[in-house]
């Protein structure tokens, strides 16, 4: 059931699965009743994609013979970019969205001099807006190639 739910793509960044993104948090099956409960934690508590993710999860499980499916939105602990998989970070970069680096083992985040442009690799970038195409991203522009790009905010 986890593997089925893990195939659902993020509606806002369709190259990522909800597993890549770290949004898929748990799947339980009640043997007695045959019900499946899937737990997800959105990147933001007000994420507009939650309903679409819920519908897609229910749809894929229904399509594979699980009739009693519920999706529970879990807000605590809050989602963190630490939950992005390494594959998810790579997919973000390939899609043109700068991914945050992982936290160090002591929990700190390395502070760089800039955000690396996912198109040309330049570190000479600047933030245009704290909010990008979605609330979980900020809008940056590369000073070298002049291309705008989203940056997946660290939190």
Helices and strands as residue ranges (DSSP letters): H 2-5, H 18-21, E 24-30, E 35-40, H 50-62, E 68-73, G 81-83, H 86-95, E 97-98, E 125-129, E 137-142, E 148-152
